[in-house]
Amino acid sequence: MTKYKLEYIWLDGKKPVPELRGKTQIKEFTQPPKLADMPNWGFDGSSTMQAEGKSSDCVLKPVALYPDASRKDGYIVLSEVLHADGTPHSTNMRATIEDDPDLWIGFEQEYFLYKDGRPLGFPENGHPTTPQGPYYCGVGYKYMGSLARKIVEEHLDLCLAAGINHQGINAEVAKGQWEFQIFAKGSAKAADDTWTARYLMMRLCEKYEVDVVLHCKPIKGDWNGSGMHCNFSTKYIREVGGQEYFEDLMKAFSKNVAEHIAVYGPDNYLRLTGLHETQAIDKFSYGLSDRGASIRMPIHFIKEGYKGYLEDRRPNSEGDPYQIVSRILETINGVPKPDLVGSR
């Protein structure tokens, strides 16, 4: 029998965006465990803003299992939060996602790495002498330093070892800003992987005494904010599409701007200004290859019959992936499909 370290992680009740919590359980197994082997576990919800002290017990229900390469015989157990009676907790946004196994989702998670209260590479006072521009996908110590790339590469290896479907990494437009991309099929998988990747990054940075800053506009002035662009595609958009359906879909997104912005991350007005590759927060637009639009159509989208995928550029880096997926699916599912209702 081998003793395995099972790190249960979950989202707390912090508003407007939850934070990660984690604790370790040791269990013995004769062979490497599977998700079905993971028991439910309890925790003190009164210490995570999810219960009162007089009735504090909450339940962790495992929903995904990831090998943890940083610990011998270790696994990460991503869990949903339930009430003691087994119903989803009010903070459990994963439970609000409609099931669609044919949904494809990709998240582009931007973030800053901070040390001593400022982005890596920033001087103690003021800003770098070189403005943003050469840092994007930059190469060389004068632009990138050394610690950031070390952290980013180590994080990538941890994620790949965990089975997270990374699509790539790159340095971003501002100094000290980076990005990783995650793609998955199914309603919740990409969001599960993104939260787990955030956890791995935050825990890794403890070793280097560095903070991961997800706020969408930590540096004021002429510096890009951080987004979490959401690329999405349903089976219908991929295989049928069509201009009529696409235009109806965009009308639905336009009518629900406030509902989308409400779950696309806090302080988004600081980022969605109409500058720095964004549309203004109170406007909605779409365009072919337009990174200043709310929704970007990839370059071949129209040529291929309005089929493929779309990119919602409004979600920010601190947004909750579960809430973002849930809201996007709700809007999509409210749009009739022309081949099912007949032509108009």
C-alpha positions as CSV (number, residue, x, y, z in Angstrom):
1,M,0.0,0.0,0.0
2,T,1.3,3.4,-0.9
3,K,0.4,6.6,0.9
4,Y,-0.8,9.3,-1.5
5,K,-0.9,13.0,-0.9
6,L,-4.3,14.2,-2.1
7,E,-4.5,18.0,-2.3
8,Y,-8.2,19.0,-2.3
9,I,-8.7,22.4,-3.9
10,W,-11.9,24.4,-4.1
11,L,-13.2,28.0,-4.5
12,D,-14.2,30.0,-1.5
13,G,-17.0,32.5,-1.0
14,K,-15.1,35.7,-1.7
15,K,-16.9,38.3,-3.8
16,P,-16.9,39.3,-6.6
17,V,-14.4,36.6,-7.6
18,P,-13.6,33.5,-5.5
19,E,-10.1,32.6,-4.4
20,L,-8.5,29.1,-4.2
21,R,-8.3,27.1,-1.0
22,G,-6.5,23.8,-0.5
23,K,-5.8,21.1,2.1
24,T,-4.1,17.7,2.0
25,Q,-5.6,14.3,2.9
26,I,-3.3,11.2,3.1
27,K,-4.9,8.0,1.9
28,E,-3.5,4.5,1.1
29,F,-4.1,2.8,-2.2
30,T,-2.7,-0.4,-3.8
31,Q,-2.4,1.4,-7.1
32,P,-2.5,4.9,-8.4
33,P,-6.0,6.3,-7.6
34,K,-8.7,7.4,-10.0
35,L,-11.3,10.1,-9.6
36,A,-13.9,7.5,-8.5
37,D,-11.6,6.6,-5.6
38,M,-11.7,10.1,-4.2
39,P,-14.1,10.4,-1.2
40,N,-16.1,13.5,-0.4
41,W,-14.5,15.6,2.4
42,G,-15.6,18.3,4.7
43,F,-14.3,21.7,5.7
44,D,-15.0,24.7,7.8
45,G,-17.2,26.9,5.7
46,S,-17.2,29.6,8.3
47,S,-13.5,30.3,7.6
48,T,-14.1,30.5,3.8
49,M,-17.1,32.9,3.7
50,Q,-19.4,29.9,2.9
51,A,-21.1,29.2,6.2
52,E,-21.9,30.5,9.7
53,G,-20.1,29.2,12.7
54,K,-23.2,27.7,14.2
55,S,-23.6,25.5,11.1
56,S,-20.2,25.5,9.5
57,D,-19.7,22.2,7.8
58,C,-19.5,22.2,4.0
59,V,-18.7,19.3,1.7
60,L,-16.1,18.9,-1.0
61,K,-17.2,16.8,-4.0
62,P,-14.2,15.7,-6.2
63,V,-14.9,16.5,-9.9
64,A,-11.4,16.2,-11.5
65,L,-8.1,14.6,-10.6
66,Y,-4.7,15.8,-11.7
67,P,-1.2,14.2,-11.1
68,D,0.9,16.6,-9.0
69,A,4.5,16.4,-10.3
70,S,5.8,18.6,-7.5
71,R,5.0,16.1,-4.8
72,K,6.0,12.4,-4.5
73,D,2.8,10.3,-4.9
74,G,0.8,13.5,-5.1
75,Y,-2.5,14.4,-6.8
76,I,-4.6,17.5,-7.0
77,V,-8.3,16.9,-6.3
78,L,-10.4,19.7,-7.8
79,S,-13.7,19.8,-5.9
80,E,-17.1,21.5,-6.0
81,V,-18.6,22.8,-2.8
82,L,-21.9,21.3,-1.5
83,H,-24.1,22.0,1.4
84,A,-24.3,19.4,4.1
85,D,-27.4,18.0,2.5
86,G,-25.6,17.3,-0.8
87,T,-27.1,20.2,-2.8
88,P,-24.8,22.6,-4.7
89,H,-23.6,25.5,-2.5
90,S,-24.7,29.0,-3.6
91,T,-21.0,29.8,-4.4
92,N,-20.7,26.7,-6.6
93,M,-20.8,28.3,-10.1
94,R,-19.6,25.1,-11.8
95,A,-23.0,23.6,-11.0
96,T,-24.7,26.4,-13.0
97,I,-23.1,25.3,-16.3
98,E,-25.4,23.6,-18.8
99,D,-24.1,20.3,-20.0
100,D,-22.9,20.4,-23.6
101,P,-20.3,17.7,-24.4
102,D,-19.8,19.3,-27.9
103,L,-18.9,22.7,-26.6
104,W,-15.2,23.7,-27.3
105,I,-13.7,26.4,-25.0
106,G,-10.3,28.0,-25.0
107,F,-9.1,30.5,-22.4
108,E,-6.2,32.9,-22.8
109,Q,-5.1,33.6,-19.3
110,E,-3.0,36.8,-18.9
111,Y,-1.4,37.6,-15.6
112,F,1.4,39.7,-14.0
113,L,4.2,38.4,-11.8
114,Y,5.0,40.7,-9.0
115,K,7.9,40.9,-6.5
116,D,8.3,43.5,-3.8
117,G,5.1,45.2,-4.8
118,R,5.9,45.8,-8.5
119,P,6.0,43.7,-11.7
120,L,9.1,41.7,-12.3
121,G,11.6,43.9,-14.2
122,F,10.1,47.2,-13.0
123,P,12.5,49.6,-11.2
124,E,12.0,50.4,-7.5
125,N,10.5,53.7,-8.5
126,G,8.6,54.6,-11.7
127,H,8.4,52.6,-14.9
128,P,10.9,50.9,-17.2
129,T,12.7,53.3,-19.6
130,T,11.5,51.1,-22.5
131,P,7.8,51.4,-23.0
132,Q,5.6,48.4,-23.9
133,G,6.1,46.9,-27.3
134,P,9.3,44.8,-27.3
135,Y,8.2,42.7,-24.3
136,Y,5.5,40.9,-26.3
137,C,7.0,37.5,-27.2
138,G,10.3,39.2,-26.3
139,V,13.7,37.6,-26.2
140,G,16.7,38.6,-24.2
141,Y,17.6,39.5,-20.6
142,K,17.0,43.3,-21.0
143,Y,13.4,42.7,-21.9
144,M,12.5,39.5,-20.1
145,G,14.9,39.1,-17.1
146,S,15.5,35.6,-16.0
147,L,13.2,34.8,-13.1
148,A,9.9,35.2,-14.9
149,R,10.9,32.8,-17.7
150,K,12.1,30.3,-15.2
151,I,8.8,30.4,-13.4
152,V,6.8,30.3,-16.6
153,E,8.7,27.3,-18.0
154,E,8.4,25.4,-14.7
155,H,4.7,26.1,-14.5
156,L,4.3,24.8,-18.0
157,D,6.0,21.5,-17.1
158,L,3.8,21.1,-14.0
159,C,0.6,21.7,-16.0
160,L,1.6,19.3,-18.8
161,A,2.5,16.6,-16.2
162,A,-1.0,17.2,-14.6
163,G,-2.6,16.5,-18.0
164,I,-3.8,20.1,-18.5
165,N,-4.2,20.8,-22.2
166,H,-2.0,23.8,-22.6
167,Q,-2.0,25.2,-26.1
168,G,0.9,27.6,-25.6
169,I,2.6,30.3,-23.5
170,N,4.1,33.7,-24.3
171,A,5.3,36.9,-22.8
172,E,2.7,39.6,-23.1
173,V,2.7,43.3,-24.1
174,A,3.7,44.8,-20.7
175,K,6.9,44.0,-18.8
176,G,6.3,41.3,-16.3
177,Q,3.1,40.2,-18.0
178,W,2.6,36.6,-19.4
179,E,0.0,34.4,-20.8
180,F,-0.9,30.7,-21.1
181,Q,-3.7,29.2,-23.2
182,I,-5.9,26.3,-22.3
183,F,-8.3,24.4,-24.6
184,A,-10.8,21.6,-23.8
185,K,-13.9,20.0,-25.1
186,G,-17.0,19.9,-22.9
187,S,-18.8,22.5,-20.8
188,A,-16.6,22.5,-17.7
189,K,-13.2,20.9,-18.6
190,A,-11.5,24.1,-19.8
191,A,-12.6,26.0,-16.7
192,D,-11.5,23.1,-14.5
193,D,-8.1,23.2,-16.1
194,T,-7.8,26.9,-15.9
195,W,-8.5,27.0,-12.2
196,T,-6.1,24.2,-11.6
197,A,-3.4,25.9,-13.7
198,R,-3.9,29.1,-11.6
199,Y,-3.5,27.0,-8.5
200,L,-0.2,25.5,-9.7
201,M,1.1,28.9,-10.7
202,M,0.3,30.4,-7.3
203,R,1.8,27.6,-5.4
204,L,4.9,27.5,-7.5
205,C,5.4,31.3,-7.0
206,E,5.5,30.8,-3.2
207,K,8.9,29.2,-3.7
208,Y,10.2,32.2,-5.5
209,E,8.5,34.7,-3.2
210,V,6.6,36.1,-6.2
211,D,2.9,37.0,-6.4
212,V,0.6,36.2,-9.3
213,V,-1.5,39.2,-10.0
214,L,-4.7,38.6,-11.9
215,H,-6.2,42.1,-11.6
216,C,-7.2,43.4,-15.0
217,K,-5.3,46.7,-14.8
218,P,-2.6,46.7,-12.1
219,I,-0.5,49.2,-13.9
220,K,-2.2,52.5,-14.6
221,G,-1.3,54.6,-17.7
222,D,-0.2,53.5,-21.1
223,W,0.2,49.8,-20.3
224,N,-2.0,47.0,-21.5
225,G,-4.4,45.4,-19.0
226,S,-4.8,41.7,-18.5
227,G,-7.6,39.8,-20.3
228,M,-8.8,36.2,-20.4
229,H,-10.2,36.1,-23.9
230,C,-12.6,33.2,-24.3
231,N,-12.7,31.3,-27.6
232,F,-15.8,29.3,-28.0
233,S,-17.4,27.0,-30.5
234,T,-20.6,24.8,-30.4
235,K,-21.2,21.9,-32.8
236,Y,-23.7,24.1,-34.6
237,I,-21.2,26.9,-35.1
238,R,-18.6,24.5,-36.3
239,E,-20.7,22.4,-38.7
240,V,-23.6,24.6,-39.8
241,G,-23.1,28.2,-39.0
242,G,-24.4,30.6,-41.6
243,Q,-24.7,34.4,-41.7
244,E,-28.3,34.4,-40.6
245,Y,-27.6,32.4,-37.4
246,F,-24.4,34.4,-36.7
247,E,-26.2,37.7,-36.9
248,D,-28.9,36.5,-34.6
249,L,-26.3,35.3,-32.2
250,M,-24.6,38.7,-32.2
251,K,-28.0,40.4,-31.5
252,A,-28.4,38.1,-28.5
253,F,-24.9,39.0,-27.2
254,S,-25.6,42.7,-27.8
255,K,-28.9,42.5,-25.8
256,N,-27.1,40.8,-22.9
257,V,-24.0,43.1,-22.6
258,A,-24.8,43.9,-18.9
259,E,-25.3,40.3,-18.0
260,H,-22.0,39.3,-19.6
261,I,-20.0,42.2,-18.1
262,A,-21.3,41.3,-14.7
263,V,-19.5,38.0,-14.7
264,Y,-16.5,38.9,-16.9
265,G,-14.3,40.0,-14.0
266,P,-14.2,43.0,-11.6
267,D,-13.0,46.5,-12.5
268,N,-13.3,45.7,-16.2
269,Y,-14.1,49.4,-16.8
270,L,-10.4,50.1,-16.2
271,R,-9.4,47.7,-19.0
272,L,-12.3,48.0,-21.5
273,T,-11.7,51.6,-22.5
274,G,-11.6,51.3,-26.3
275,L,-7.9,51.5,-26.1
276,H,-5.1,48.8,-25.9
277,E,-7.0,46.3,-28.1
278,T,-10.3,46.6,-26.4
279,Q,-13.9,47.8,-27.1
280,A,-15.4,50.2,-24.6
281,I,-17.3,48.5,-21.8
282,D,-20.6,50.1,-22.6
283,K,-20.5,49.2,-26.3
284,F,-20.8,46.0,-28.3
285,S,-19.2,45.3,-31.6
286,Y,-17.9,42.4,-33.7
287,G,-15.5,42.3,-36.6
288,L,-13.3,40.2,-38.8
289,S,-9.8,40.0,-37.2
290,D,-10.7,43.0,-35.1
291,R,-9.0,42.9,-31.8
292,G,-10.7,46.2,-30.8
293,A,-14.1,44.5,-31.1
294,S,-16.1,42.8,-28.4
295,I,-16.3,39.6,-30.5
296,R,-13.6,38.8,-33.0
297,M,-14.2,36.6,-36.0
298,P,-11.1,34.7,-37.1
299,I,-9.7,35.6,-40.5
300,H,-11.4,32.7,-42.3
301,F,-14.7,32.6,-40.4
302,I,-16.7,34.4,-43.2
303,K,-15.0,32.6,-46.1
304,E,-15.9,29.3,-44.5
305,G,-19.6,30.2,-44.3
306,Y,-19.7,31.8,-40.9
307,K,-18.4,28.6,-39.4
308,G,-15.6,27.8,-36.9
309,Y,-15.1,29.6,-33.6
310,L,-15.5,33.0,-32.1
311,E,-13.5,35.0,-29.6
312,D,-15.1,37.0,-26.8
313,R,-12.4,39.5,-25.9
314,R,-14.2,41.1,-22.9
315,P,-13.5,38.6,-20.1
316,N,-10.7,39.8,-17.9
317,S,-7.9,38.0,-16.3
318,E,-9.5,37.8,-12.9
319,G,-12.9,36.5,-14.1
320,D,-14.2,33.2,-12.9
321,P,-14.1,30.7,-15.9
322,Y,-17.1,28.8,-14.6
323,Q,-19.3,31.9,-14.6
324,I,-17.9,33.0,-18.0
325,V,-18.7,29.6,-19.6
326,S,-22.2,29.5,-18.0
327,R,-23.1,32.9,-19.2
328,I,-21.9,32.4,-22.8
329,L,-23.8,29.1,-23.0
330,E,-26.9,30.7,-21.7
331,T,-26.8,33.3,-24.4
332,I,-26.0,30.8,-27.2
333,N,-28.8,28.4,-26.1
334,G,-31.4,31.2,-26.3
335,V,-30.8,31.7,-30.0
336,P,-33.0,29.5,-32.4
337,K,-31.1,27.6,-35.0
338,P,-32.5,28.3,-38.5
339,D,-32.4,24.8,-39.8
340,L,-34.4,23.6,-36.8
341,V,-37.2,26.3,-36.9
342,G,-37.4,26.8,-40.7
343,S,-36.3,29.8,-42.8
344,R,-37.9,33.2,-42.2
